[in-house]
Amino acid sequence: MKYSQLLGCIAVIVLATVCYLPWSFIPGKNILITGMSAPGTMYGKPGLMHFMLGFILIILFIIPKIWAKRINVFIGAINLAWSVRNYTLLVTCYMGDCPEKRYGLYLELLFSIGILIFTFLPDLNILEKKK
């Protein structure tokens, strides 16, 4: 795909902005959880890992070497695993208090899947060796 690297960089930037949207709401404690703020819980900042992995992903999307594209697939898979971890952590009921899922959690998972798909589509020119 011709524009897969550019679209991958854009998806990483959008994922970083999704970290500021509401991900979950716990009605029993009246707590709104975003990727960068989870007051009153022990979740920390679940979106911070997306920022660190996203920085590495953008650098590897830009580098036109085969080793960078291979590492990018691995980092993209770690990013998707972190998204699945966030999803399962933030939608699990604790002691009868079930959180409400918000749209940011679905967008986080969607863009992480998109990033992984874009890592599988590098735009590289492979030269054939002469015999």
C-alpha positions as CSV (number, residue, x, y, z in Angstrom):
1,M,0.0,0.0,0.0
2,K,1.4,3.3,-1.0
3,Y,0.2,5.4,1.9
4,S,0.2,2.8,4.7
5,Q,3.1,4.4,6.5
6,L,1.5,7.8,6.5
7,L,-1.8,6.3,7.6
8,G,0.0,4.4,10.4
9,C,1.5,7.6,11.7
10,I,-1.9,9.3,11.6
11,A,-3.5,6.4,13.5
12,V,-0.8,6.6,16.2
13,I,-1.5,10.4,16.6
14,V,-5.2,9.8,16.8
15,L,-4.7,7.0,19.3
16,A,-2.8,9.5,21.4
17,T,-5.7,11.9,21.3
18,V,-8.1,9.1,22.2
19,C,-6.3,8.7,25.5
20,Y,-7.9,11.9,26.6
21,L,-11.4,10.8,25.9
22,P,-13.6,9.1,28.5
23,W,-13.0,5.3,28.5
24,S,-15.1,4.1,31.5
25,F,-17.4,5.4,34.2
26,I,-17.8,3.8,37.6
27,P,-21.3,4.9,38.8
28,G,-20.9,3.7,42.4
29,K,-17.9,5.9,43.1
30,N,-18.8,8.6,40.5
31,I,-15.4,8.2,38.7
32,L,-14.8,9.0,35.1
33,I,-11.7,7.1,33.8
34,T,-9.8,8.4,30.8
35,G,-6.5,7.1,29.4
36,M,-4.5,9.8,31.3
37,S,-6.6,10.1,34.4
38,A,-8.1,7.5,36.7
39,P,-8.6,9.2,40.1
40,G,-9.8,7.1,43.0
41,T,-8.6,3.9,41.4
42,M,-5.3,2.0,41.3
43,Y,-5.2,2.0,37.4
44,G,-2.6,4.7,37.1
45,K,-2.4,6.2,33.6
46,P,-3.3,3.4,31.2
47,G,-2.8,5.6,28.2
48,L,0.8,6.5,29.0
49,M,2.1,3.3,27.5
50,H,0.4,4.2,24.2
51,F,2.3,7.4,24.1
52,M,5.7,5.6,24.6
53,L,4.9,2.8,22.1
54,G,3.4,5.4,19.7
55,F,6.7,7.4,19.7
56,I,8.6,4.3,18.8
57,L,6.0,3.3,16.2
58,I,6.2,6.7,14.4
59,I,10.0,6.5,14.3
60,L,9.9,3.0,12.9
61,F,7.1,4.0,10.3
62,I,9.4,6.7,9.0
63,I,12.6,4.6,8.7
64,P,12.7,2.9,5.3
65,K,14.6,-0.2,6.3
66,I,13.4,-3.8,6.5
67,W,14.6,-4.3,10.1
68,A,12.6,-1.2,11.1
69,K,9.4,-2.7,9.6
70,R,10.0,-6.0,11.3
71,I,10.4,-4.4,14.7
72,N,7.4,-2.2,14.0
73,V,5.2,-5.3,13.7
74,F,6.4,-6.5,17.1
75,I,5.8,-3.1,18.7
76,G,2.4,-2.8,17.1
77,A,1.5,-6.2,18.6
78,I,2.6,-5.0,22.0
79,N,0.4,-1.9,21.6
80,L,-2.6,-4.1,20.7
81,A,-2.0,-6.3,23.7
82,W,-1.9,-3.2,25.9
83,S,-5.2,-2.1,24.5
84,V,-6.8,-5.5,25.1
85,R,-5.4,-5.3,28.7
86,N,-6.9,-1.9,29.2
87,Y,-10.3,-3.1,27.8
88,T,-10.4,-6.1,30.1
89,L,-9.2,-4.1,33.1
90,L,-11.7,-1.3,32.7
91,V,-14.8,-3.2,32.0
92,T,-14.5,-5.9,34.7
93,C,-16.9,-5.7,37.6
94,Y,-15.4,-5.4,41.1
95,M,-17.4,-6.3,44.2
96,G,-20.7,-5.8,42.4
97,D,-19.8,-2.4,41.0
98,C,-19.8,-2.7,37.2
99,P,-18.4,0.2,35.2
100,E,-20.1,1.7,32.1
101,K,-18.1,1.5,28.9
102,R,-17.6,4.7,27.0
103,Y,-16.7,5.4,23.4
104,G,-13.0,6.1,24.0
105,L,-12.4,2.5,25.1
106,Y,-13.8,1.2,21.8
107,L,-11.8,3.8,19.8
108,E,-8.6,2.9,21.6
109,L,-9.1,-0.8,20.6
110,L,-10.1,0.1,17.0
111,F,-7.1,2.3,16.4
112,S,-4.7,-0.2,18.0
113,I,-6.0,-2.8,15.5
114,G,-5.6,-0.4,12.7
115,I,-2.0,0.4,13.7
116,L,-1.2,-3.3,13.7
117,I,-2.7,-3.7,10.2
118,F,-0.7,-0.8,8.9
119,T,2.5,-2.4,10.3
120,F,1.8,-5.4,8.1
121,L,1.7,-3.2,4.9
122,P,5.2,-1.6,4.5
123,D,6.0,0.4,1.4
124,L,9.5,-0.9,0.6
125,N,11.2,-1.3,-2.7
126,I,13.1,-4.7,-2.7
127,L,16.0,-4.9,-5.1
128,E,16.7,-8.3,-6.7
129,K,20.3,-9.5,-6.7
130,K,22.0,-10.1,-10.0
131,K,23.2,-13.7,-10.6
